[in-house]
Amino acid sequence: MTHILQLDASARPGLAGIDEHGSLSRRLTQRFVSGWQARQPGATVTHRDVGGTPPSFIDQRWIQAAFTPPERREPWMAEVLAESDRLIDELTAADVVVIGAPLYNFGMPAALKAWVDLVVRMGRTVDFDPSRPDDPFTPLLADRPRHAIILSSRGGAGFEPGGALAHMNHLEPGLATALEFIGITRIHRVSIEHQEEGGERLAASLAAAERRVDGLIAQLSELYQASREATVPA
Ligand SMILES: Cc1cc2nc3c(=O)[nH]c(=O)nc-3n(C[C@H](O)[C@H](O)[C@H](O)COP(=O)(O)O)c2cc1C
């Protein structure tokens, strides 16, 4: 059965349409997860709410610990790396990573960037071999075909690929680069626009995003079903 990691980065705790000032990106992650579980009742979910409880920022001690080879680490270093280890274990266990990510000031929320800085780690999610200067990095999460779904919401409009403001959107491109670097290369993106304007444009954008989420659930769960059948001996 598939395992989902649901990450929510909105600072707004509730769900748009249900709670006052609720989050649109959380509405999409919730829709993806509940739709996935309806199709695959045995699917399991870990929910990591980085918007509600932001991870730590890396600091000098973290960098020193992370770049000390495990066999030379001092006891304090294990403590400093414990949060990163926990987040990496959650990510490694997932088949599908569903990320609710609002656009904040043209990029990802700081809480999500803090998560990225804790999960992109030498020796755990990526290897570095200086003896191969032309290709020194090996992504360690390429061991199986994980999918990442970036579900975003924006106040304005035109930030989608090909849109008038696409060059000002550093959220999906930045997040996708980090995920690809560690081996998660199957990346899908869905977004809602016009949150600030509201009204019909927001309603149409939300409806289109929800249709796309439903389509992704159908497409990816068929893919996982087919790969499971292919690995089950006849
Ligand atoms: C701190 C902050 C910065 C924002 N920056 C942008 C921005 O750069 N571009 C934009 O279109 N909307 C921006 N917005 C609007 C949000 O993207 C929009 O409210 C979105 O729906 C938030 O996601 P959520 O509904 O999941 O909380 C910003 C909102 C906040 C709170």
PDBQT file of the ligand as one rigid body, heavy atoms in Angstrom, charges set to zero:
ROOT
HETATM    1  C1  LIG A 301       3.317  37.050   3.896  1.00  0.00    +0.000 C 
HETATM    2  C2  LIG A 301       2.544  36.877   2.627  1.00  0.00    +0.000 A 
HETATM    3  C3  LIG A 301       3.169  37.097   1.408  1.00  0.00    +0.000 A 
HETATM    4  C4  LIG A 301       2.468  36.940   0.215  1.00  0.00    +0.000 A 
HETATM    5  N1  LIG A 301       3.114  37.126  -0.968  1.00  0.00    +0.000 NA
HETATM    6  C5  LIG A 301       2.437  36.935  -2.140  1.00  0.00    +0.000 A 
HETATM    7  C6  LIG A 301       3.092  37.080  -3.404  1.00  0.00    +0.000 A 
HETATM    8  O1  LIG A 301       4.283  37.315  -3.497  1.00  0.00    +0.000 OA
HETATM    9  N2  LIG A 301       2.362  36.919  -4.512  1.00  0.00    +0.000 N 
HETATM   10  C7  LIG A 301       1.029  36.619  -4.480  1.00  0.00    +0.000 A 
HETATM   11  O2  LIG A 301       0.410  36.456  -5.530  1.00  0.00    +0.000 OA
HETATM   12  N3  LIG A 301       0.386  36.433  -3.289  1.00  0.00    +0.000 NA
HETATM   13  C8  LIG A 301       1.066  36.594  -2.135  1.00  0.00    +0.000 A 
HETATM   14  N4  LIG A 301       0.436  36.393  -0.935  1.00  0.00    +0.000 N 
HETATM   15  C9  LIG A 301      -0.960  35.912  -0.924  1.00  0.00    +0.000 C 
HETATM   16  C10 LIG A 301      -0.991  34.411  -0.683  1.00  0.00    +0.000 C 
HETATM   17  O3  LIG A 301      -0.235  33.720  -1.646  1.00  0.00    +0.000 OA
HETATM   18  C11 LIG A 301      -2.427  33.914  -0.686  1.00  0.00    +0.000 C 
HETATM   19  O4  LIG A 301      -3.120  34.551   0.397  1.00  0.00    +0.000 OA
HETATM   20  C12 LIG A 301      -2.548  32.414  -0.555  1.00  0.00    +0.000 C 
HETATM   21  O5  LIG A 301      -3.903  32.039  -0.696  1.00  0.00    +0.000 OA
HETATM   22  C13 LIG A 301      -2.018  31.917   0.799  1.00  0.00    +0.000 C 
HETATM   23  O6  LIG A 301      -2.129  30.522   0.883  1.00  0.00    +0.000 OA
HETATM   24  P1  LIG A 301      -3.142  29.835   1.905  1.00  0.00    +0.000 P 
HETATM   25  O7  LIG A 301      -4.529  30.268   1.433  1.00  0.00    +0.000 OA
HETATM   26  O8  LIG A 301      -2.913  28.384   1.759  1.00  0.00    +0.000 OA
HETATM   27  O9  LIG A 301      -2.848  30.370   3.277  1.00  0.00    +0.000 OA
HETATM   28  C14 LIG A 301       1.112  36.560   0.256  1.00  0.00    +0.000 A 
HETATM   29  C15 LIG A 301       0.492  36.337   1.495  1.00  0.00    +0.000 A 
HETATM   30  C16 LIG A 301       1.191  36.496   2.664  1.00  0.00    +0.000 A 
HETATM   31  C17 LIG A 301       0.507  36.233   3.982  1.00  0.00    +0.000 C 
ENDROOT
TORSDOF 0
